[in-house]
Amino acid sequence: MDIVICGAGEVGRHSAEVLAPLGHNVTLIDQDADRLAEIDDSIDVRSMVGSGTRADVLTEAGAATADLFIAATQVDEINLLAASIATAIGCERSIARVHHSAYYEGKGLDYAKHLGIDHLVCPEYSTAQEIAATLRAPGAHAVEKFARGAIELLRIRVPHKAKGVGVPLCDLKLPAASRVAAIERGDVSFLPKARSKVLAGDLVTLIGEAKSLEKTVKLFKPDAGGRLNVMVMGGSTQGAWLCRELRNRNVSVRLFVQRPGRAQELAEKLPWVTLINGDVINSDILIDERVDQADAFVACTEDEETNILAAARAKSMGAKSAIAVLQRPTYLHLIGHIGLDHAFSPRATAVHEIERLLAGEAVTQLGVIAEGIANAYEIRVPGLAKQVIDVSLRELPLPEGALVAAISRGGRAFVPGADDTVQAGDTVVVIGSPDCLATLRGLFGA
């Protein structure tokens, strides 16, 4: 596959590092010749000095006949313009990285549709979703998200005191938009039925719409829920996205911002957040704000060393959980040694999204739920899949044991019933055995 990447920064470079070894022909465009020279020494890609907003430069780079164009500079407007130009001159598919919510959420205008761009990727938003999901389910063995974060999957160990222990699933009255997808008991794993019971010590997989899932988790993990006290450090775009994601989630958020001007700006944009202007590292502000009572401290400034140092300091002062946002993998091996609980990388998140979009399949395996028993599959239903559209789920010829766990449609996620139907454009999450991928692709493929 021929791929042209505009921008040799963290996301652009990491995309090249991941895609080139897979056999793709990658061309990297940047205006910094020194940066490209450094990359040439370590990655087998073609590099070109120039501006991605010029059609002649993109044509020379091969974008007119490329299979994919990725705009990954630090400037949203450049990315949108470059991706739009690449589409206009003939590129098969285009992806633009954006930071600002106005572009990603399409406030006032669907920018991607208007500019002819196939996909917008916002690493900060996706990372904020991952952090928020981790905070809402402390102790979860795995947290995954599907359908742009509308659907979540959690794996949790069930304690003896859980309300859901020993009760048939059909009698638990689970919220309509969530369900138990799998149960692991010792060396045995299985897909539950209506009369199945969860026992103490089981590892259960829960899937559903994010808000409904919070109520379901409480049935199997009594210490989950309750109002969370979260401290966020950094007036970065990442910090703002995280505060937005935590809104209305039964979370108290305090945001530490060092620059007074930025603090005032965010105070106006995030009225539900308590803004604190101060230096977390070189002052006693964490003591004054009782960091020892915080459920989590998240450091997400634009400087990785600062994030590691601040998160480690908060943890040493009593914060229950400490999280650092990192771009490069340089320090990842240190996280456990210095007592941090989690590290998240927007760069890695962006490349993961690009890889999924690159797959181009209607059906994609997202991960293993129970080894050898059940996997999670995400299906983007094409308009040409006439054999499944408008067919009730009870009549859908799914592989034996497979179930439609959730459907995302028009920004709304729900757990369907037997009489619900699949529509073109839906994102469908199916739980099924490891050997059902080929059957699902045959069923949902165009």
Buried (B, 14 or more C-beta within 10 A) or exposed (E): BBBBBBBBBBBBBBBBBBBBEEEBBBBBBBBEEEBBEBBEEEBEBBBBBBBBBBBEBBBBBBBBEBBBBBBBBEBBEBBBBBBBBBBBBEBBBBBBBBBBBEBBBBEEEEBBEEBBBBBBBBBBBBBBBBBBBBBBBBEBEBBBBBBBBBBBBBBBBBBEEBEBBEBEBEEBEBBEBBBBBBBBBEEEBBBBEEEEBBBEEBBBBBBBBBBBBBBBBBBBBBEBBEEBBBBBBBBBBBBBBBBBBBEEBEBBBBBBBBEEEBBEBBBEEBEEBEBBBBEBEEEEBBEEBEBEEBBBBBBBBBEBEBBBBBBBBBBEBBBBBBBBBBBEEEBEEBBEEBEBBBBBBBBBBBBBBBBBBBEEBBBBBBEEBBEEBBBBBBBBBBEEBEEBBEBEBEEBEBBEEBBBBBBBBEEEBBBBEEEBBBBBEBBBBBBBBBEBBEBBBEBBBE
